């Protein structure tokens, strides 16, 4: 038959498009085709019929089908069914046992129908396949349909253009859209709350490579719940038929939101513990009040808040305690901001006292001693959240959306509050955040309280110390004298050092530098006693060794007092100094044109040891000579050997040649005294007048 005969002489090409590759389903069923004439003889026999029934075309063609394939006891039933189809033209479908060529019996699924040719002759077409195969396919289809429809896993089939062909009820619930709202639409048009373009990119890669994507973690929002994040485990598989032809894409979605939230809660708990540990290590590292406040503000940003301010009651800074009161003026000691574009001014100028109105949320927190949280500030009056009001535009522009104030309470007293704001896209302050902020505030409040009491005690000790130091006489015969006192960086180290310059009879002068061992207010008070006693003994015009002996005897009545001292008497008429040491470091002598040197003097025993004699040494001291008396805080450190530090002192003194005693004191302190020194320092430098 030629092409024209196949198409028909008066027909053109077929209207349909090019043929597509076949489906593999018919190959799976292996459908056999058999055609019988009106008498029931086989006139057509397909290769699948040979495979199903076992007979070759030569054996089957022309034979009565009933006699060939049916057991004798079933002939009547087969003939009846055959006659009914041929007479009525109504097809018959069912399973019937047939006899295989090998003698076995097999149940075969049939679809029988009547055929008519162009001259009115009748034939019977029988389509047959193995019944067990059909049952297996039906079972698989039923199982698949049931699993898809009842599965809690969202399932979808997409065509090669990534348009939805089918979705199951679970996916409808996950996406918040009906099946009708899915079908025919692309992924990017359905998943508008997610990055649909990126999802399609991954799907196309799966279709191109055939490599599935399994258990991909996705977090986002959907039409079903647009206000909260959900998490899913998604998998993509390329669909192919038995011949390898790509049919599309299978998409499975498992809702793991609960697991995601549980993991997030665990991570948040770990983060909270880490923040508490960090705060424990980094807040209160010093006893400086402002430094402690800065450490607290810095530790909560950005882990807990985007803007943090530490606000303290003004009376607390003044050392006034009023446990029952929680009002008055406030002072911002520290402000920290994750994005300091204006938000760092949210709590007012640093260290500038300001009154907060009663309607301020921070005032309410201090008055009630309870946290005040506003999850959404968009519905609040801005003055209740922001201070000063001038900062409102800055915070509004920064996107402040949540506020939290936590009181700072230590030892039953309200010190102030920790003021927190969130400006980023993160969520509002939660109960866990309030609890965490409360823990941090409670720990920091103790450090702040320690710092403010430390400052009060330090100021008391320093005031006492300075009040006990003398005012140098305006003139000493033959001498120019300069003195300096610098307190230690810690309150516990203040109190023991002193200097003095005392006019004596006969135009002589006594120079004294001493150091009471110990620290604090007690050491300062003992120093005052010794300084007063040394002045009294000096008035008796006693030799230096006698003065120190009397001071040593005096310390026997002062509990656990040990002190070092250097006592020097200058006589301008003799041009000499009489010097005696009581366990003190030797003075340094500087003569014009020569390097500074330490005087080699008997060290003696500290005051308070008792029973040890003191020895006076006379040293020439002429106009232009300089003598430096100092306490050990100038040269002793925990890191450097004392010999190296004494060499540094001599180098610094040598470098002061030509300078006044005042300038020399400043130069030496700058060279040897580090900021926040570990001990207090007394320094006296005198020069002989020309």
MARMARKOL-144515 format. One record per residue (C-alpha): residue in three letters; y negated, x negated, z negated. Coordinates in pm, whole numbers, padded with zeros to 5 digits, always signed. Layout:
<rs>
alaYXZ ...
</rs>
This chain:
<rs>
unk+00000+00000+00000 unk-00334-00140+00101 unk-00653-00134-00101 unk-00794+00158+00100 unk-00475+00356+00057 unk-00477+00283-00318 unk-00837+00403-00357 unk-00807+00685-00103 unk-00959+00679+00244 unk-01265+00883+00146 unk-01333+00716-00191 unk-01545+00420-00271 unk-01500+00175-00558 unk-01424+00317-00901 unk-01730+00425-01098 unk-01619+00253-01417 unk-01709-00105-01496 unk-01472-00402-01475 unk-01147-00377-01665 unk-01140-00508-02019 unk-00851-00688-02184 unk-00586-00449-02319 unk-00542-00349-02681 unk-00241-00493-02856 unk-00141-00163-03017 unk+00077-00045-02727 unk+00246-00383-02719 unk+00320-00341-03089 unk+00474+00004-03030 unk+00658-00118-02714 unk+00643+00231-02554 unk+00917+00300-02302 unk+00865+00537-02003 unk+01151+00741-01847 unk+01117+01004-01570 unk+01388+01267-01508 unk+01422+01506-01216 unk+01470+01879-01259 unk+01846+01829-01300 unk+01802+01580-01581 unk+01888+01267-01379 unk+01696+00942-01434 unk+01466+00867-01145 unk+01230+00611-01310 unk+01325+00351-01576 unk+01068+00111-01727 unk+01144-00241-01857 unk+01059-00115-02208 unk+01329+00155-02163 unk+01583-00115-02088 unk+01478-00297-02407 unk+01482+00021-02617 unk+01808+00178-02489 unk+01993-00128-02365 unk+02068-00004-02010 unk+01947-00181-01699 unk+01774+00020-01424 unk+02091-00009-01212 unk+02292+00145-01493 unk+02045+00420-01570 unk+01897+00538-01240 unk+02071+00848-01104 unk+02259+00915-01427 unk+02223+01227-01639 unk+02003+01116-01926 unk+02185+01331-02181 unk+02525+01186-02097 unk+02381+00833-02086 unk+02179+00824-02407 unk+02285+01113-02632 unk+02593+01159-02840 unk+02812+01447-02724 unk+02750+01658-03033 unk+02377+01662-02945 unk+02409+01760-02576 unk+02341+02129-02629 unk+02028+02061-02832 unk+01896+01812-02575 unk+01965+02047-02283 unk+01788+02331-02466 unk+01479+02120-02537 unk+01475+01985-02181 unk+01494+02334-02034 unk+01215+02460-02259 unk+00980+02182-02146 unk+01060+02230-01779 unk+01022+02608-01789 unk+00714+02642-02011 unk+00536+02320-01932 unk+00469+02277-02305 unk+00546+01928-02422 unk+00775+01839-02706 unk+00734+01565-02959 unk+00973+01450-03224 unk+01231+01198-03333 unk+01585+01222-03200 unk+01894+01009-03251 unk+02004+00832-02932 unk+02303+00624-02840 unk+02231+00261-02758 unk+02438+00084-02498 unk+02600-00123-02773 unk+02732+00198-02928 unk+02490+00210-03220 unk+02273+00508-03302 unk+01896+00471-03322 unk+01625+00716-03415 unk+01365+00722-03139 unk+01020+00885-03138 unk+00967+01094-02817 unk+00672+01249-02637 unk+00811+01468-02352 unk+00605+01654-02091 unk+00650+01820-01751 unk+00510+01657-01434 unk+00440+01821-01094 unk+00404+01636-00765 unk+00198+01741-00464 unk+00477+01956-00320 unk+00544+02149-00643 unk+00852+01960-00756 unk+00900+01931-01133 unk+00986+01617-01328 unk+01007+01532-01696 unk+00823+01230-01841 unk+00953+01092-02162 unk+00756+00833-02364 unk+00968+00677-02635 unk+00944+00410-02900 unk+01143+00302-03199 unk+01093+00553-03479 unk+01098+00286-03751 unk+00813+00104-03575 unk+00609+00424-03556 unk+00671+00500-03923 unk+00567+00146-04019 unk+00246+00174-03819 unk+00171+00515-03967 unk+00240+00384-04315 unk+00013+00085-04260 unk-00263+00304-04120 unk-00233+00552-04407 unk-00234+00274-04662 unk-00533+00107-04499 unk-00724+00434-04482 unk-00649+00514-04845 unk-00742+00166-04960 unk-01063+00171-04763 unk-01168+00515-04881 unk-01078+00472-05248 unk-01141+00101-05295 unk-01421-00001-05536 unk-01491-00283-05293 unk-01751-00205-05031 unk-01604-00240-04683 unk-01764-00226-04341 unk-01663-00285-03982 unk-01932-00417-03748 unk-01926-00458-03373 unk-02002-00793-03203 unk-02374-00702-03205 unk-02351-00665-03586 unk-02402-00290-03580 unk-02214-00083-03834 unk-01911+00099-03692 unk-01773+00228-04021 unk-01839+00198-04394 unk-01641+00320-04689 unk-01778+00528-04982 unk-01802+00223-05209 unk-02043+00053-04968 unk-02245+00373-04944 unk-02289+00363-05321 unk-02373-00008-05326 unk-02637+00017-05053 unk-02767+00355-05160 unk-02733+00485-04802 unk-02494+00735-04645 unk-02246+00641-04376 unk-02465+00819-04120 unk-02757+00596-04224 unk-02541+00290-04155 unk-02366+00374-03831 unk-02518+00224-03519 unk-02777+00023-03715 unk-02791-00352-03745 unk-02748-00538-04073 unk-03110-00646-04091 unk-03223-00284-04052 unk-03000-00160-04336 unk-03033-00442-04592 unk-03412-00435-04606 unk-03418-00549-04972 unk-03225-00863-04883 unk-03274-01139-04628 unk-03093-00957-04348 unk-03182-01221-04090 unk-03011-01493-04296 unk-02706-01270-04350 unk-02676-01206-03976 unk-02703-01579-03914 unk-02401-01641-04136 unk-02207-01356-03973 unk-02270-01491-03623 unk-02146-01830-03733 unk-01826-01667-03856 unk-01781-01485-03525 unk-01844-01803-03326 unk-01618-02034-03526 unk-01360-01794-03662 unk-01396-01961-04001 unk-01434-01690-04268 unk-01696-01695-04540 unk-01530-01603-04869 unk-01689-01518-05206 unk-02048-01586-05107 unk-02282-01523-05403 unk-02572-01290-05323 unk-02838-01161-05563 unk-03097-00901-05472 unk-03193-00536-05475 unk-03091-00235-05267 unk-03201+00120-05199 unk-02960+00231-05473 unk-03156+00043-05744 unk-03479-00106-05610 unk-03612-00199-05957 unk-03335-00428-06078 unk-03148-00726-05942 unk-02778-00692-05866 unk-02520-00950-05771 unk-02238-00932-05520 unk-01953-01144-05394 unk-01944-01097-05016 unk-01688-01212-04762 unk-01703-01208-04382 unk-01401-01218-04149 unk-01381-01211-03771 unk-01160-00930-03640 unk-00922-01005-03351 unk-00645-00816-03179 unk-00295-00958-03123 unk-00417-01126-02808 unk-00701-01308-02983 unk-00979-01089-02844 unk-01271-01057-03088 unk-01324-00701-03199 unk-01613-00753-03442 unk-01669-00834-03806 unk-01521-00716-04135 unk-01760-00724-04430 unk-01638-00686-04789 unk-01876-00653-05085 unk-01770-00675-05452 unk-02027-00573-05713 unk-02031-00847-05980 unk-02358-00742-06144 unk-02208-00716-06491 unk-02058-01062-06464 unk-02386-01191-06325 unk-02583-01040-06611 unk-02336-01168-06868 unk-02362-01516-06720 unk-02740-01485-06715 unk-02737-01381-07081 unk-02518-01679-07170 unk-02748-01909-06974 unk-03051-01755-07143 unk-02890-01801-07485 unk-02821-02164-07405 unk-03176-02204-07285 unk-03307-02050-07605 unk-03094-02285-07816 unk-03210-02578-07605 unk-03571-02472-07650 unk-03526-02445-08027 unk-03365-02789-08032 unk-03647-02926-07819 unk-03905-02773-08049 unk-03732-02916-08355 unk-03754-03262-08202 unk-04101-03243-08051 unk-04309-03020-08283 unk-04436-03180-08601 unk-04382-03541-08493 unk-04703-03631-08674 unk-04906-03486-08958 unk-05202-03430-08729 unk-05298-03063-08723 unk-05433-03057-08366 unk-05142-03267-08241 unk-04889-03031-08400 unk-05063-02731-08241 unk-05058-02904-07899 unk-04688-02981-07936 unk-04613-02614-08010 unk-04819-02490-07715 unk-04661-02741-07478 unk-04302-02672-07585 unk-04316-02300-07498 unk-04472-02352-07152 unk-04321-02279-06905 unk-03980-02200-07060 unk-04103-01902-07262 unk-04456-01825-07137 unk-04700-01926-06864 unk-04999-01942-07100 unk-04976-02031-07470 unk-05246-02068-07732 unk-05217-02168-08097 unk-05484-01983-08293 unk-05546-02065-08662 unk-05758-01887-08921 unk-06075-02081-08987 unk-06028-02065-09364 unk-05691-02240-09324 unk-05863-02537-09166 unk-06110-02544-09453 unk-05825-02569-09701 unk-05890-02226-09846 unk-05580-02024-09928 unk-05591-01646-09940 unk-05237-01509-09909 unk-05352-01149-09923 unk-05611-01180-09646 unk-05548-01205-09277 unk-05888-01155-09127 unk-06195-01361-09059 unk-06281-01616-08798 unk-06028-01785-08574 unk-06011-02120-08409 unk-05800-02215-08105 unk-05642-02553-08174 unk-05439-02586-07853 unk-05394-02412-07518 unk-05128-02486-07258 unk-05085-02327-06915 unk-04823-02367-06644 unk-05092-02311-06381 unk-05424-02417-06539 unk-05645-02251-06276 unk-05863-02067-06526 unk-05581-01949-06751 unk-05623-02243-06988 unk-05944-02075-07112 unk-05759-01761-07215 unk-05790-01823-07588 unk-06153-01930-07603 unk-06307-02274-07640 unk-06089-02518-07830 unk-06180-02574-08195 unk-06472-02333-08173 unk-06464-02065-08441 unk-06482-01707-08315 unk-06441-01363-08469 unk-06167-01138-08328 unk-06226-00765-08341 unk-05982-00543-08524 unk-05855-00399-08196 unk-05735-00737-08077 unk-05361-00754-08055 unk-05359-01099-08208 unk-05556-00961-08504 unk-05299-00685-08548 unk-05019-00942-08542 unk-05187-01149-08814 unk-05270-00848-09028 unk-04922-00695-09007 unk-04739-01029-09007 unk-04523-00891-08726 unk-04495-00974-08357 unk-04697-00759-08116 unk-04552-00731-07766 unk-04692-00552-07462 unk-04430-00556-07189 unk-04675-00435-06924 unk-05043-00518-06971 unk-05152-00326-06663 unk-05178-00013-06877 unk-05358-00183-07163 unk-05726-00226-07230 unk-05787-00593-07132 unk-06003-00671-07441 unk-05698-00601-07655 unk-05511-00883-07484 unk-05769-01133-07371 unk-06021-01337-07568 unk-06289-01410-07477 unk-06363-01121-07245 unk-06503-01366-06990 unk-06146-01485-06932 unk-06031-01140-06820 unk-06106-01194-06448 unk-05924-01527-06452 unk-05612-01380-06607 unk-05622-01073-06384 unk-05639-01300-06081 unk-05355-01510-06222 unk-05140-01198-06253 unk-05098-01162-06629 unk-04843-00885-06675 unk-04693-00929-07020 unk-04828-01031-07363 unk-04679-01144-07693 unk-04846-01247-08021 unk-04636-01392-08305 unk-04782-01467-08650 unk-04763-01817-08795 unk-04644-01768-09153 unk-04554-02053-09388 unk-04481-02035-09759 unk-04593-01674-09770 unk-04933-01740-09614 unk-05053-01633-09270 unk-05200-01935-09093 unk-05271-01784-08752 unk-05073-01676-08447 unk-04896-01800-08136 unk-05053-01620-07838 unk-04828-01596-07527 unk-04886-01453-07178 unk-04677-01432-06864 unk-04838-01455-06522 unk-04552-01545-06287 unk-04310-01314-06109 unk-04066-01330-06401 unk-03985-01026-06608 unk-04173-00901-06914 unk-04117-01030-07267 unk-03788-00898-07403 unk-03651-00853-07754 unk-03472-01186-07715 unk-03802-01349-07621 unk-03968-01198-07928 unk-03688-01332-08148 unk-03710-01677-07988 unk-04088-01688-08022 unk-04052-01586-08386 unk-03806-01870-08451 unk-04036-02123-08287 unk-04340-01989-08470 unk-04163-01999-08807 unk-04055-02360-08758 unk-04393-02467-08624 unk-04582-02284-08900 unk-04421-02510-09160 unk-04527-02816-08962 unk-04879-02678-08922 unk-04894-02600-09293 unk-04773-02951-09377 unk-05033-03094-09142 unk-05321-02897-09289 unk-05221-02985-09648 unk-05177-03342-09540 unk-05527-03344-09398 unk-05664-03188-09715 unk-05485-03443-09934 unk-05582-03726-09703 unk-05944-03619-09712 unk-05930-03600-10092 unk-05779-03946-10122 unk-06018-04090-09867 unk-06317-03931-10039 unk-06204-04071-10373 unk-06144-04411-10221 unk-06484-04428-10054 unk-06661-04298-10363 unk-06511-04580-10566 unk-06614-04851-10322 unk-06942-05020-10410 unk-07271-05022-10228 unk-07338-05388-10153 unk-07654-05533-10308 unk-07938-05571-10062 unk-07967-05943-10140 unk-07740-06213-10277 unk-07886-06559-10329 unk-07764-06797-10060 unk-07525-06550-09899 unk-07510-06299-09614 unk-07225-06056-09683 unk-07058-05789-09465 unk-06772-05563-09571 unk-06543-05309-09405 unk-06291-05058-09531 unk-06052-04873-09299 unk-05804-04617-09434 unk-05445-04602-09322 unk-05335-04354-09059 unk-05113-04168-09307 unk-05232-03997-09621 unk-04966-04164-09832 unk-05104-04510-09749 unk-05464-04443-09854 unk-05603-04560-10184 unk-05527-04916-10298 unk-05768-05160-10129 unk-06118-05252-10246 unk-06393-05507-10205 unk-06696-05594-10418 unk-06997-05827-10425 unk-07154-05872-10769 unk-07480-06057-10854 unk-07434-06292-11154 unk-07660-06490-11381 unk-07807-06812-11249 unk-07827-06671-10890 unk-07450-06692-10862 unk-07246-06419-10689 unk-06892-06290-10741 unk-06690-06181-10438 unk-06379-05971-10498 unk-06108-05826-10270 unk-05804-05653-10418 unk-05509-05435-10325 unk-05327-05201-10563 unk-04965-05167-10464 unk-04867-04809-10400 unk-05059-04540-10222 unk-05232-04208-10247 unk-05469-04071-10505 unk-05303-04254-10795 unk-05350-04590-10624 unk-05713-04505-10550 unk-05773-04412-10913 unk-05611-04737-11034 unk-05821-04930-10785 unk-06133-04769-10936 unk-06031-04882-11283 unk-05969-05239-11173 unk-06293-05257-10976 unk-06493-05130-11275 unk-06315-05373-11507 unk-06373-05668-11272 unk-06745-05587-11266 unk-06751-05573-11647 unk-06573-05907-11684 unk-06797-06059-11417 unk-07101-05973-11626 unk-06961-06200-11899 unk-06997-06497-11663 unk-06631-06589-11702 unk-06445-06831-11479 unk-06237-06669-11202 unk-05909-06750-11377 unk-06032-06587-11698 unk-06140-06275-11513 unk-05796-06240-11355 unk-05626-06302-11691 unk-05824-06018-11847 unk-05746-05790-11549 unk-05377-05879-11583 unk-05386-05790-11949 unk-05566-05464-11866 unk-05293-05355-11624 unk-05038-05366-11906 unk-05184-05033-12022 unk-05164-04877-11676 unk-04818-04744-11594 unk-04630-04934-11321 unk-04940-05104-11182 unk-04908-05411-10962 unk-05209-05541-10772 unk-05310-05852-10583 unk-05661-05990-10608 unk-05884-06274-10495 unk-06183-06355-10717 unk-06450-06595-10593 unk-06772-06717-10762 unk-07035-06878-10539 unk-07297-07110-10688 unk-07576-07180-10436 unk-07716-07463-10650 unk-07389-07655-10649 unk-07296-07550-10294 unk-06945-07456-10396 unk-06709-07165-10447 unk-06464-07129-10733 unk-06164-06931-10608 unk-05861-06791-10789 unk-05569-06590-10644 unk-05346-06333-10812 unk-05061-06304-10564 unk-05310-06254-10281 unk-05321-06395-09928 unk-05540-06706-09902 unk-05895-06674-09769 unk-06001-06827-09437 unk-06279-07086-09423 unk-06492-07142-09111 unk-06720-07444-09093 unk-06970-07487-08806 unk-06811-07644-08500 unk-06460-07627-08644 unk-06173-07385-08611 unk-06102-07143-08889 unk-05839-07250-09142 unk-05656-07096-09435 unk-05737-07254-09770 unk-05440-07408-09943 unk-05466-07249-10288 unk-05221-07171-10566 unk-05097-06821-10497 unk-05054-06710-10855 unk-04874-06393-10965 unk-04993-06039-10897 unk-05177-05853-11168 unk-04938-05657-11383 unk-04660-05918-11385 unk-04797-06059-11711 unk-04765-06397-11882 unk-04832-06608-11569 unk-05134-06844-11581 unk-05396-06838-11305 unk-05555-07151-11157 unk-05909-07186-11024 unk-05982-07415-10727 unk-06332-07533-10632 unk-06414-07544-10259 unk-06738-07682-10108 unk-06939-07406-09941 unk-07258-07502-09762 unk-07510-07316-09548 unk-07347-07206-09221 unk-06998-07199-09369 unk-06817-06866-09360 unk-06547-06731-09587 unk-06321-06433-09501 unk-06144-06239-09775 unk-05902-05962-09669 unk-05608-05748-09776 unk-05258-05766-09629 unk-05312-05449-09422 unk-05514-05661-09179 unk-05236-05902-09094 unk-04903-05750-09195 unk-04706-05529-08955 unk-04345-05419-08936 unk-04297-05589-08602 unk-04462-05932-08611 unk-04398-06235-08833 unk-04672-06293-09089 unk-04733-06650-08967 unk-04804-06525-08614 unk-05042-06263-08746 unk-05228-06518-08961 unk-05266-06738-08653 unk-05413-06440-08470 unk-05657-06390-08757 unk-05770-06752-08743 unk-05816-06733-08365 unk-06028-06419-08402 unk-06240-06577-08676 unk-06288-06891-08469 unk-06411-06674-08182 unk-06686-06532-08407 unk-06879-06862-08436 unk-07246-06788-08385 unk-07208-06419-08473 unk-07338-06246-08782 unk-07093-06143-09057 unk-07139-05780-08949 unk-07043-05864-08591 unk-06760-06084-08713 unk-06612-05799-08919 unk-06612-05566-08620 unk-06461-05828-08392 unk-06180-05915-08632 unk-06091-05550-08691 unk-06084-05480-08318 unk-05860-05782-08262 unk-05608-05718-08540 unk-05629-05356-08646 unk-05430-05112-08427 unk-05533-04744-08416 unk-05371-04546-08696 unk-05270-04861-08887 unk-04983-04852-09131 unk-05190-04969-09432 unk-05551-04954-09540 unk-05767-05264-09495 unk-06048-05424-09692 unk-06235-05711-09525 unk-06525-05918-09659 unk-06693-06195-09459 unk-06974-06399-09610 unk-07185-06682-09467 unk-07397-06936-09647 unk-07768-06893-09580 unk-07962-07180-09427 
</rs>
